[in-house]
């Protein structure tokens, strides 16, 4: 865990691509895309039915290791509106256990905005967005927003190549007032941190890609 | 007098020809109702020999339905077929309709072909498989009498061969009288091909027809000024001499071993092309239009030379080529012959070829290839059990055509040679995979693609799965590619996404014979502009063609047999003599390992001659062992002939590094961590139908909407490591990417064969290997984290310290 300061708040970038908020004992994750594989299976592409289990297991381990009291999921927690209905029994039990143990908030994303019964199936409560201790929590960054804002949606990933090798890693994208989280889901792909749609979301402001390692936080300026 | 019908007799006579012995032998086989394998050199009239029995049958007993199916590995059939089939048919005025069907055929024409098929249909394995997915295929193929497989050596021992073999098993059910005919270049063991062709292994049902040998080819090794360089592997130093040869001949093909070398050599030739002779370039990454333009120009005799890669190894024949130049090592005798066969299509005249070795080992390899060609020795073909991803695709195709029972399907599958010993249990797993993905966690039973009914028949659950199959079927899976384009939209060809990712704006690279500067990437396009600045080389993924085992054996013998040396040029001779004086020259069955210090590092050079792929794998594994042993390895380089490692501490006991248990321990671990297995998994996932292909131009904007097979691989490996597709990927990675067969042979016997020589300084034999250091990029064992940290530091430095690393607290 590596702590850093964002808009005057001390946060911690966690290696699996999650954000800790030590002062609140809160954990923030974005874009779990639970039940993505079963969504595709229904369409004929039989992706391994283990993505929900993998994502929840990683999330449970993180809640455990950070001793989080609050969990904020920044949208697209399920891959589609019916995803929460498809949960297998053991995954549902695990998730309900987690939402019962913590103060759990689902922020709606574009994929799961129509999941009206999400809280019935999984526990926790659903909001469109939230303001917490001066930080706005929402799914997709608003380029016009001037207040400090935490969001997800874009699945940022840094790709670089050095000495003939290519490395791609999930990353945070940070400006002075915006922090975009990487996707947390096991089957979620990535979008280049310097992609025009991400640049548009941060209104073209100077930005860095942040990659947490176990003991340090790497910062890469994103080319203007 | 031949056994041809009068009209064919007259046609041969009218041309002043007599049918060749093997052409008549093919006819005899047909009249006896037998299948046949024709093995003959290029230029022997093979294609006509394959079609001749069908022409005779259609003259004697005209039928309206589909009579003959011709399958070729290439889409570009036009030129050959025009010459060997259409022309005779037209000249004899035969009422025979001949049509092609490939991925490029219009959908109108395809639909018409299914209703009213021509008597002769020319196609590829993939298009045939698609045809068999239609319910009306049973009627369409009922009248089929013959399937003719051209260039069978090029694809029988591969996944496309697996698919074709499965298709033949189905065709035989639809048309029990169908004869199987295959045409092949000269191969090491025709029996293997007869077995493959028969399906059921009944060799007696397949007549072997051998063509007459042509005139011996006239092959020479080109040595500018009689010298062979110490190092290099492309023959680039000989550009001027090659240019002289181009000038002295009518039309030449200049074969290069990789696409990037082809680009470089094309540049080198232009630099010395003072007469501005028309020279073209041809390789698999170029735009199809560009390739077709080059092919057309060659066919019309408008080019004096074409720089090419394996993309020209097959099929396309131009009568006017009178010289073939092989730049760099030939790698194998069959491959060399195949390439030489591109020159001079007249059997009675020798084909002319030149080999330009890139270094002294390559000289020995070139000489070995010459000797092997003279001795009539061919490279061995390796047939392996049929791939399971191909089987899955085939089962889906057949399900789309008609309902089937499990037992009948299994019996039919086993009539395809690569699957003749398929275990029942494996078949059931494949069937389960097609139905639900085959997961131990039976989560997808409600989404089944094919369902077994109470009547025991398997049926496709919904028509959309049939459409999905037809859209995604196919055996060739390319790496994700970006199109190289000018601003005005003109496309030059494609490069791998990984290569494109390593480029930044203003970087330069050679492509399509041009020096290009990167402007940027947008969507699936890499925008460039022409530049006069010198360029980097494009790198293309994929394993390299390794030196064949028979050439490697010959090179081993050269080293140990001084009586051979007088025919080598003086500098090669001196090189070997100096090695004999300063170190040793090992016997062919021994494994020489040299160790010596140099400039503060300790080197170990292993002369194992097992080819580049096996050596690359071994280098990774051995440096890991050295790491564990505390020898502080820095890196290694591999060539076709040897591996060199360098470390801070000396290797004193090489035998400990080369024990066979490396295959059980480190090998498995390494392959699972490496990108090899992920690359293999991507291929089996697409072929097996787990994920849909990304069709060019149809990818949605932004990559987050598509999922990566790497992520699927990670999840699957974590939760179901025994899954069918992981098994299939593992088989592929072992066979094709790491050359595990040769690696295993090496390691199994290494301990008994090692001759370790500890030297005070570098040996002559080691020089060609060591000079590769610094040219090949090797990041052995470097973790991604370390690379990221280094990248951050570099970026910070370049940005003037603006991005200092955050300090942990």
Boltz contact constraints between the chains, C-beta under 6 A:
constraints:
  - contact:
      token1: [A, 2]
      token2: [B, 808]
      max_distance: 6.0
  - contact:
      token1: [A, 3]
      token2: [B, 809]
      max_distance: 6.0
  - contact:
      token1: [A, 4]
      token2: [B, 806]
      max_distance: 6.0
  - contact:
      token1: [A, 41]
      token2: [B, 444]
      max_distance: 6.0
  - contact:
      token1: [A, 41]
      token2: [B, 447]
      max_distance: 6.0
  - contact:
      token1: [A, 42]
      token2: [B, 447]
      max_distance: 6.0
  - contact:
      token1: [A, 44]
      token2: [B, 449]
      max_distance: 6.0
  - contact:
      token1: [A, 44]
      token2: [B, 465]
      max_distance: 6.0
  - contact:
      token1: [A, 44]
      token2: [B, 468]
      max_distance: 6.0
  - contact:
      token1: [A, 45]
      token2: [B, 691]
      max_distance: 6.0
  - contact:
      token1: [A, 46]
      token2: [B, 437]
      max_distance: 6.0
  - contact:
      token1: [A, 46]
      token2: [B, 444]
      max_distance: 6.0
  - contact:
      token1: [A, 47]
      token2: [B, 712]
      max_distance: 6.0
  - contact:
      token1: [A, 48]
      token2: [B, 715]
      max_distance: 6.0
  - contact:
      token1: [A, 48]
      token2: [B, 716]
      max_distance: 6.0
  - contact:
      token1: [A, 49]
      token2: [B, 439]
      max_distance: 6.0
  - contact:
      token1: [A, 49]
      token2: [B, 441]
      max_distance: 6.0
  - contact:
      token1: [A, 49]
      token2: [B, 443]
      max_distance: 6.0
  - contact:
      token1: [A, 50]
      token2: [B, 715]
      max_distance: 6.0
  - contact:
      token1: [A, 50]
      token2: [B, 719]
      max_distance: 6.0
  - contact:
      token1: [A, 51]
      token2: [B, 715]
      max_distance: 6.0
  - contact:
      token1: [A, 54]
      token2: [B, 715]
      max_distance: 6.0
  - contact:
      token1: [A, 155]
      token2: [B, 704]
      max_distance: 6.0
  - contact:
      token1: [A, 159]
      token2: [B, 501]
      max_distance: 6.0
  - contact:
      token1: [A, 160]
      token2: [B, 791]
      max_distance: 6.0
  - contact:
      token1: [A, 161]
      token2: [B, 501]
      max_distance: 6.0
  - contact:
      token1: [A, 161]
      token2: [B, 502]
      max_distance: 6.0
  - contact:
      token1: [A, 162]
      token2: [B, 787]
      max_distance: 6.0
  - contact:
      token1: [A, 162]
      token2: [B, 791]
      max_distance: 6.0
  - contact:
      token1: [A, 163]
      token2: [B, 777]
      max_distance: 6.0
  - contact:
      token1: [A, 163]
      token2: [B, 779]
      max_distance: 6.0
  - contact:
      token1: [A, 164]
      token2: [B, 777]
      max_distance: 6.0
  - contact:
      token1: [A, 165]
      token2: [B, 779]
      max_distance: 6.0
  - contact:
      token1: [A, 166]
      token2: [B, 498]
      max_distance: 6.0
  - contact:
      token1: [A, 166]
      token2: [B, 501]
      max_distance: 6.0
  - contact:
      token1: [A, 167]
      token2: [B, 784]
      max_distance: 6.0
  - contact:
      token1: [A, 167]
      token2: [B, 787]
      max_distance: 6.0
  - contact:
      token1: [A, 186]
      token2: [B, 715]
      max_distance: 6.0
  - contact:
      token1: [A, 187]
      token2: [B, 707]
      max_distance: 6.0
  - contact:
      token1: [A, 187]
      token2: [B, 711]
      max_distance: 6.0
  - contact:
      token1: [A, 189]
      token2: [B, 703]
      max_distance: 6.0
  - contact:
      token1: [A, 189]
      token2: [B, 704]
      max_distance: 6.0
  - contact:
      token1: [A, 189]
      token2: [B, 707]
      max_distance: 6.0
  - contact:
      token1: [A, 189]
      token2: [B, 708]
      max_distance: 6.0
  - contact:
      token1: [A, 191]
      token2: [B, 702]
      max_distance: 6.0
  - contact:
      token1: [A, 191]
      token2: [B, 703]
      max_distance: 6.0
  - contact:
      token1: [A, 191]
      token2: [B, 704]
      max_distance: 6.0
  - contact:
      token1: [A, 213]
      token2: [B, 785]
      max_distance: 6.0
  - contact:
      token1: [A, 215]
      token2: [B, 808]
      max_distance: 6.0
  - contact:
      token1: [A, 216]
      token2: [B, 808]
      max_distance: 6.0
  - contact:
      token1: [A, 217]
      token2: [B, 806]
      max_distance: 6.0
  - contact:
      token1: [A, 218]
      token2: [B, 788]
      max_distance: 6.0
  - contact:
      token1: [A, 218]
      token2: [B, 792]
      max_distance: 6.0
  - contact:
      token1: [A, 219]
      token2: [B, 803]
      max_distance: 6.0
  - contact:
      token1: [A, 220]
      token2: [B, 795]
      max_distance: 6.0
  - contact:
      token1: [A, 221]
      token2: [B, 803]
      max_distance: 6.0
